[in-house]
């Protein structure tokens, strides 16, 4: 028996098997790529099952075909004012898997949310705070004693992070809002440029706090007042430019009565801080 011939034969067979294995692997990868791209696209844009409003251009295309993909949904009422018996009915959306023709009859769907009371804010000027989970497209005020119903908005808007602050002379509803698809992903949600809205149940006045294209990041009430300290993320930067993913921001004060928005840190101090960082 020629051992050398057997050795060569085994090497050739191993090479053939390896080649076939590589070819089979490439075929499998080629077949999987379209599916992976489809899944990635869906998870990135989430257009088929968005948590926010479908953007204006998408809605316009659906309207031209007399189709709809999102349906209004009413949540369980929130009892905001026990003395005057005032309820708020949150308005949210449910998204269809496939667009449907717009029927003549109205459809009403129900959604649920959690309500969390907070009794730890006596030193903030308000004596109680309640948080309402969920993202919504409107808030409806219902006054059963007066048989009156009001909606806060008559525009396409997405709101969330709703809080009710109880002051001695008023109840303030505070929540974030977004009106435009600024990140161009096809959905209007709170990942877009967002503002802050403050609604007074006492006066019925809705105030919006915004700073151009800067997005409102967070807020807090100033001690024993209705004025707010608000933080805006600067629009000229994005998270990908920084190692931490945190965009530079600025702090501003919102005066509730005059509705004035002013910077807390003067430009001169900001310039000095930057020079210190740069070692100048």
C-alpha positions in Angstrom: 0.0 0.0 0.0 1.4 3.4 -1.1 1.1 5.6 2.1 2.0 8.7 0.1 -0.8 8.2 -2.4 -3.3 7.7 0.5 -2.1 10.8 2.2 -2.5 12.9 -1.0 -5.9 11.4 -1.6 -7.0 12.4 1.9 -5.7 15.9 1.5 -7.6 16.3 -1.8 -10.8 15.0 -0.2 -10.3 17.4 2.8 -9.8 20.3 0.4 -12.9 19.4 -1.6 -15.0 19.1 1.6 -13.7 22.4 2.9 -14.5 24.1 -0.4 -18.1 22.7 -0.4 -18.5 23.8 3.2 -17.4 27.4 2.3 -19.8 27.5 -0.7 -22.7 26.2 1.4 -21.9 28.8 4.1 -21.9 31.6 1.5 -25.2 30.4 0.1 -26.8 30.5 3.5 -25.4 34.0 4.3 -26.7 35.2 0.9 -30.2 33.9 1.7 -30.2 35.4 5.2 -29.1 38.9 4.1 -32.5 40.1 2.8 -34.3 38.9 5.9 -31.7 40.5 8.2 -32.0 43.8 6.3 -35.8 43.7 6.5 -35.7 43.1 10.3 -33.1 45.8 10.8 -35.1 48.3 8.7 -38.2 47.5 10.7 -36.5 47.8 14.1 -34.8 51.0 13.0 -37.8 52.9 11.7 -40.5 50.9 13.4 -43.0 52.2 10.9 -45.2 49.1 11.0 -45.8 49.4 14.7 -44.8 52.9 15.9 -45.2 54.2 19.4 -45.8 57.7 18.1 -47.7 59.4 15.4 -47.0 58.5 11.8 -45.2 61.5 10.2 -47.2 64.0 8.1 -45.9 62.9 4.7 -46.8 59.3 5.4 -50.3 60.3 6.6 -50.8 62.4 3.5 -50.1 59.4 1.3 -52.6 57.3 3.3 -55.2 60.0 3.1 -54.9 60.2 -0.7 -55.9 56.6 -0.9 -58.6 57.0 1.7 -56.7 54.7 4.1 -55.7 54.9 7.7 -53.2 53.0 9.8 -53.7 54.5 13.2 -57.0 54.7 15.2 -57.8 56.9 18.2 -57.9 55.2 21.6 -59.3 56.6 24.8 -57.8 55.7 28.1 -59.4 55.3 31.5 -60.2 58.7 33.0 -57.9 60.4 35.6 -59.6 62.1 38.5 -57.5 65.3 38.7 -59.6 67.6 40.9 -61.6 65.8 43.6 -63.2 69.0 44.9 -64.6 70.1 41.5 -64.9 66.6 40.1 -62.7 67.2 37.1 -61.5 64.2 35.0 -58.9 64.0 32.2 -59.4 61.4 29.5 -56.1 60.6 27.7 -56.2 60.2 23.9 -53.7 57.7 22.5 -53.4 55.7 19.3 -53.4 52.0 18.2 -51.6 51.0 15.0 -53.1 48.5 12.5 -50.8 45.8 11.0 -52.3 46.7 7.6 -53.9 50.0 6.5 -57.7 49.9 6.3 -60.3 51.9 4.4 -61.7 54.8 6.4 -65.3 53.8 7.3 -68.2 56.1 8.1 -68.8 54.7 11.6 -66.5 55.7 14.4 -64.5 53.1 16.3 -63.5 53.4 20.0 -60.7 51.4 21.5 -59.6 51.4 25.2 -56.0 51.6 26.5 -54.7 51.5 30.1 -52.1 53.5 32.0 -50.6 53.6 35.5 -51.1 56.5 37.9 -48.5 57.1 40.6 -49.1 59.6 43.5 -46.1 61.4 45.1 -46.4 62.9 48.5 -42.8 64.0 49.0 -42.8 67.4 47.4 -44.1 69.7 50.2 -41.1 72.0 50.0 -41.4 72.6 46.2 -44.3 75.0 46.4 -46.8 72.2 45.4 -48.0 69.8 48.1 -48.6 66.8 45.9 -47.6 65.4 42.5 -49.0 62.6 40.3 -47.4 60.9 37.3 -49.3 59.4 34.4 -47.5 56.9 32.2 -48.0 56.7 28.4 -47.8 58.6 25.2 -50.9 60.4 23.9 -52.2 62.5 21.1 -54.4 64.7 23.1 -55.9 65.2 26.6 -59.6 65.7 27.1 -61.0 67.5 30.2 -64.4 66.2 31.4 -66.5 68.2 33.9 -69.4 65.9 34.8 -71.1 68.4 37.2 -71.2 70.9 34.4 -71.7 68.4 31.6 -68.8 70.0 29.8 -66.0 68.4 27.7 -62.9 70.2 26.4 -59.9 69.0 24.4 -56.5 70.7 24.9 -55.4 70.5 21.3 -56.8 70.9 17.8 -53.6 69.9 16.1 -51.5 66.8 15.4 -49.3 66.4 18.4 -47.7 63.7 20.5 -47.4 64.2 24.3 -45.9 62.2 27.2 -44.4 62.4 30.6 -47.6 63.9 32.0 -47.4 65.2 35.6 -50.1 66.9 37.7 -48.7 69.3 40.3 -51.0 70.4 43.1 -50.5 74.0 44.4 -52.7 75.7 47.0 -54.4 77.9 44.4 -54.2 75.7 41.2 -53.5 72.4 39.6 -50.9 72.4 36.8 -50.6 69.7 34.2 -47.1 69.6 32.8 -46.1 67.4 29.9 -43.6 67.1 27.0 -44.8 67.6 23.4 -43.6 67.0 19.9 -45.2 68.3 16.6 -42.7 67.5 13.9 -40.7 64.4 12.7 -37.4 66.2 13.2 -35.2 63.0 13.2 -36.8 61.9 9.9 -37.6 58.3 10.9 -41.3 58.5 9.8 -42.7 58.8 13.4 -43.5 61.8 15.6 -42.6 60.9 19.2 -40.6 62.3 22.1 -37.3 61.4 20.4 -38.0 64.4 18.1 -37.5 68.0 19.2 -39.7 68.4 22.1 -41.2 71.3 24.1 -42.9 71.5 27.5 -46.5 72.4 28.0 -48.1 73.7 31.2 -51.9 73.8 31.6 -53.7 75.5 34.4 -56.9 73.9 35.5 -57.8 77.2 37.3 -57.4 79.6 34.4 -57.8 77.2 31.5 -54.6 78.6 29.9 -52.1 76.4 28.1 -48.5 77.6 28.0 -45.8 76.2 25.8 -42.1 76.4 26.6 -39.8 76.1 23.7 -36.4 77.4 22.5 -36.3 77.2 18.7 -34.8 73.9 17.5 -33.3 73.0 20.9 -35.1 70.1 22.5 -36.3 70.4 26.1 -34.5 67.7 28.1 -35.8 68.0 31.7 -37.3 70.5 34.1 -37.9 71.2 37.8 -39.9 73.8 39.8 -38.0 76.5 41.6 -38.6 76.3 45.4 -41.9 77.8 46.5 -42.8 79.2 43.1 -44.4 78.1 39.8 -41.3 79.2 37.9 -39.3 76.4 36.2 -35.7 75.6 35.7 -35.5 73.9 32.2 -32.7 72.2 30.4 -32.4 72.3 26.6 -30.2 70.0 24.5 -28.3 72.1 22.0 -29.5 71.4 18.4 -26.1 71.9 16.7 -24.8 68.7 18.3 -25.9 65.1 18.2 -25.2 62.1 20.4 -22.8 60.4 17.9 -20.3 63.3 18.3 -19.6 62.4 21.9 -18.2 59.4 23.7 -20.8 59.6 26.5 -23.8 60.1 24.1 -24.8 63.1 26.1 -25.4 66.3 24.1 -24.3 69.6 25.5 -27.2 71.6 27.0 -28.0 74.9 28.6 -30.1 75.9 31.6 -32.9 78.5 31.4 -35.4 79.9 33.8 -39.1 80.1 32.8 -41.1 82.7 34.6 -44.6 81.3 34.9 -46.5 84.6 35.2 -44.7 86.6 32.5 -43.9 83.5 30.3 -40.4 84.8 29.9 -37.5 82.4 29.2 -34.0 83.6 30.2 -30.6 81.9 30.4 -29.5 81.2 34.0 -25.7 81.3 33.1 -24.7 84.5 31.4 -22.7 84.3 28.1 -19.6 85.8 29.8 -19.5 83.0 32.4 -20.1 80.4 29.7 -17.2 81.8 27.7 -14.9 81.8 30.8 -15.9 78.2 31.6 -15.0 77.1 28.1 -11.6 78.8 28.2 -10.8 77.1 31.5 -11.6 73.7 29.9 -9.4 74.6 26.9 -6.6 75.8 29.2 -6.6 79.3 27.7 
